[in-house]
Amino acid sequence: MNNETDFRHDQPDSLGVLLVNLGTPDSPTTGDVRRYLKEFLWDPRVVELARPIWWLVLNGIILNTRPRRSAQAYRKVWTEQGSPLLVISQQQRDALQHALQAALPGPVHVALAMRYRNPSIAAGLAELRAAGARRVVVLPLYPQYSATTTASIFDAVTDELRTWRWLPELRFVNHYHDDPAYIQALADSVRRHWQRNGRADKLVMSFHGIPQEYFAKGDPYYCECQKTGRLLAEALELDDQQWHLTFQSRLGPKQWLQPYTDRTLAELAAAGTRHVAVICPGFSADCLETLEEIALENREVFLHAGGERYDYIPCLNDQPDHIAALSRLVQQHAQGWPETTLPTDSEADADRQHRARHLGADA
């Protein structure tokens, strides 16, 4: 069992929220990117190949070539504060902490974790335990469920909790792809972009791809992306000719979900579309895949194919309506727990602490 000396029997309970995103290298160096990719690509939820075969491919080919190229891409988007994904996720954590403290009658603590690299899921859970969280809501920042993302976080959380002596009550947010507040936040971000920059001929909604065979095996991700796209188009009152749903970030020779974002942009430009705006509704925070692949690489694809104007609409990040939507999700999933329904009873806490000390708990 893990060392649990930070736990006290007389400690007041609180609600914990574990906010989890994908992860990022610790720096844009080749070495740190290699370590990140090794952890990410070795996850059997991400690459469903026999381990001996995949070990040879990963260690013999991919990790000897891809880290250098990826490090160059990371350096294009890295900021003085560090990785954009980590910096934005920290801002989201702080904003969600503030929103939940204002909304809930009981104590709450929000911890940030990344599925790969730092801060780790083990570190995030340890932070919640130290804060006295006896009830935990795990909120993966993936609106659309996939085994490659959401289920992988579940694996990591449960792997860590297997080493704990006293488990917290646990609730897990599987998805929020059709949550009205999330759809409204997306729609409002598009409208704000239109007001500032004008309306494009086409709105392209680009989601991260997964291998086509994962969908064939039953992964609901494709269907949930389609529903998100349809609901967003309806909220914006777009007809079928005004928007396109595409998939980006494919890796390897296998067929991934289609249509592909880069090919669609080239085809639109070749067919006479002069102005496109691209939004990534499956990403809760801007990261390498949005800032480098979509905002930079795919801009060049569209302009080179004959397009004239390319707009990237940023992710929701820590926008107030996004944080309000996340806060609402947490409150929905924490319904019935003391921190969401009852005022903090300081006398009861004091009585519990007194009884714990009487029974021999460390003060």
N, C-alpha and C positions, 0 to 999 in steps of 0.2 A: 504493500500500500504506500501511496505517496505520503510524504511528511506533511502532517496537518497541524503543526504546532501553531499556525496562525489562527486556528479556530478556538473559540471560547464558548462554553456551554451557556454562559450568562450573557452572550452577545445578542442584542436585539435583531430580529429578523428584518430582511428587506427583500424587495423585488429586484431581480437581476435581469438585465437585457444584454445578450451577447450579439453584437452587431458584427456580421462576418462578410467579408468580400474575398475576392480571388487571391490576391497577393501580388507582390512586386519584389524585384531584386533589391538588395540593400544599397546598391550603388549601380551606376551604369557601366561598370567595368566588366570585362569578359569573364573574369573569375566569378563574380557575384551573379552574373546572368546565368552562367553555367550551373551554379548551385541551385538557383531558382528553377531553371528548366529541368534539371535532373529530378527534383522533388515533384514538380508539376507533372511531367510526362511519365513518371514511373507510377503514378496513381492508376490502378486498374479500372477505376471509373472513367478515366479520361481516355485511355488507350486499352481497348479490350482485345488484346492479343495474348497468346501464350507467353508466359513470363520469360522462359529461356530464349525464345526467338526475339522477343522485344528487347531483352537485355542486350543482345548482340547488336541489334539495330541502333538502339539508343546510345549505348556506350561506344560502339565502334564507328558510327557514322554521324548521327545527329549532334551529339555533344562535342564532336570535333569540328563541326562546321557552323552550326546555327548560332552558338553563343556570341561569336564575333559580330555576325550580321545584326543580331538582336541588340547587342550592346550599342552599336552605332545608331540604331533606331531609338533606343532609350535616351541616348544623349541629345537627340533632337528635341525631346519634350521635357527633360529633367529641369527642375527649377532650383533656385537657390535654397529653398526650403526642403527639397528632396523630391521623391517620387510623387508625381501628381496624384496618383491613386491614393497613396498613403496620406498625403496632406489633406485632400478632400475628404477622405474617410474620417480623419481626425476631426475635421470641421463638422461633419455629419454627426459624429458621436457627441460632440459638445452641444450642438444644437438640439439633438434629440434628448439629451440629459435635461437640458433647460425646459424643453416642452413638456416632458413627462413629469418633472418636478412641479410644474405649474398646473398640470391636469389631474394628478393623482393625489389622493389624501394621505397615502402612506409613503414610506421611504423607498427610493428607487436608485439603482446604480447601473449605468450603461458602460459596458466595456467593449473595446474594439479588438477584433482578431482578424487574421488573414488565414485562409486555408493553407497557403504555402508561404513559407518564410516567416517574417516578423511583422507585427507581434503575433505569436502563434496562438492557436486555439487553446492549447494547454495554459498559456500565460493569461489569456482572457478569462478562462474559467477560474484560475487561481485568484485573479483580481476580484471576481465576483464572490468567491468563497471568503476572501479576506474582508469583504464589505458586508458579510452576513447574509448573503442572498440564499435563502432557503427555497425560493421559487424562481425559476429562470425561463425566460422566453428567448429562444434562439431565432434570430432574424437574419437569414441569408439575404444579402442585397442582390438577389436574382429574381426579378419579377416573374419570369417564366421558369417553370420547373424543368429540370433535366437531371438525369442520373449523373451526368458528367460534372454537375456543379452542386446543386442542392443536396443530392444524395451523398456526394462526397463529403460535404460538411457534416451531415448526420453521422457518417462513418467516423470522422475525426473526433466529433464531440463524444460519441459513445465509447470510442477507444480510450479516450482520456478518462471518462467517468468510470470505466471498468476498474481503474486503479484507486478510486475514492472509497473511503469507508462509509461515509454518510452521504448518500446521493440527494441532490435537490430534486424537488418536483420540476418536471421539464415539459415545456410546450414548444412546438416547433412550427414555424411558419413555412409551409411548403411552397407557396407561390402567392402572388397578388397581381397576376397579369390582367385581370378584369376588374380590379378594385376601382370603384367610381372616383375616389379621390386621387388615385394614381393617374387614371386616364385624364381627369380634369387638369392635373398639374402638367401633364404632357401637352395637352391641347393649349393651355394658357402659355406655355413656353413657346409654342409655334406662333401663336397670335402675337406675342411680344416681339418675336423676330420679324414677323410681317410688318408690324407697325414701325420698327426701326429701319428695316432694310428693303421693304417692298416684298411683294408676293411672287414667288418663283413660278415657272410654268409647271413644274412637277415637284411633288414632295416624295422623296425616297426614304423609306423606313428600313434601315439596315440593322439586322440582328446578327449576333454571332452564330456561325454555323456549327453543326455537328454532322458526323458521318451519316449518310442516308440509311445505312444498315441499322443504326441505333433506333431511328424512327420506325423502321420495319419490325424491329423487335419489341416495340411497344412504348418507346419513350414519347411522352406527350408534348415535348417541347415545340415541335413544328405547329401543332394545333393551337397551342397557347400563344405563339407568336402571331398566328393568323388572327386569332380573336383580338389580341391587343391592337393589331393594325386596323382591323375592321372597326373597332370601337373608337379608336383615335380618328379615323377618317369620318365616322359619323359625327363625332363631336365637333369636327372642323367643317362639316357639311361639304365634304369633297365627293365628287362623283368618281366612278371607276377609272376615268381617264386622267385624273389629277394626282394619283398617288400610285406608288409601286412598293411592294414588300420584297426585300432581298436578304441574302445571307453573305456574310463576310468571313475572313480569317480562316479559310480552309488550309489544311496541312496534309501533305502527302498525296499519293496518286489516287486514293479512293474517291468515289463520288460522294460529295457532301450535299446538304440541302441546297436546293436551287429555287429561284435564279440567283446567280452569284452577283454580288454588288458591283464589282469592277466591270464585268461584262455588260451588265445592265446599263451602267453609266455610259460606256462606250457606245452601246447600241442607241441609247436615247440621243446622244450628241450626233451620231451619224444620221439619225432619222429627222434631225432638224430641231430638236429641243435646245434652246439657247440658254436657259436659266434653270438650274435645279437647286433645291435645298435638301440637305440630308440630315436626318435625325436618327439616333440610335436608341430606341426605346427599351432595349434589353440591358442597357448599361446604366447603373444607378449613379456612377461617378465617372468622370473623364479619366482616361487611362491611355496606355500605348495604342490600343486598338481603335480608339476614337481620335486621339490627337495626332497620331502619326499616320496610321493606316487610312482613316477616313478623311480627316481634315487636310492632310498633305498628299499622300500617295494617290488617293482616288480623285482628288482635285486635278492632279496632273493627267490622270486617265481621261477625265471628262474634257478638259481643255484641249488636250492633244488630239482627241477624236473630233473636235470641231465645236465644242460648247464654248459659250462666251462668259458665263458667270456661274460660279459655284459657291454656295453658302453652306457652312456647317453649323447646325444648331446644337449648342452644347448640351451635355447631359443635365439632368435636374440638379445634381450635386447637392449643395446645402441651401437651395432656394426654400424660402419659408413654406410654400405650399407643398413641397416635397417632404419636408420635415413633418409638417402637419399630417400628411398622409401616413408616414411611417409611425408617428405617434398614435394615430388612430388604429393602425394594425396591431401595435403592441397592446393597446387597451382592449381591443376585441379578443385577443388571444389570452389575455390575463384576467378575463372576466371571472368573478367569483372568488378570486384570491383576496386576502385581507387588504393588501395595499391598494386595491382598486375599488373597494366597497366600504371600508370602515376607516374612521379617523384613527390616527396613531394614538394608542392609549398609553401615555407615559407612566401612569400608575401601574398598569399591568406589566409593562416592561420592568419597572423598578421592582415589583413583587417577584417577577421571574428571576431577576438577577440575585435578589436576596435569597430565594430558595435554592438557586444554583450554588451560591457560595456556601450555604448551610450544608449542601450535599457534598461539598469538597471540591468544587470547581476552582481553578486558579483565578485569582482576582486580577 
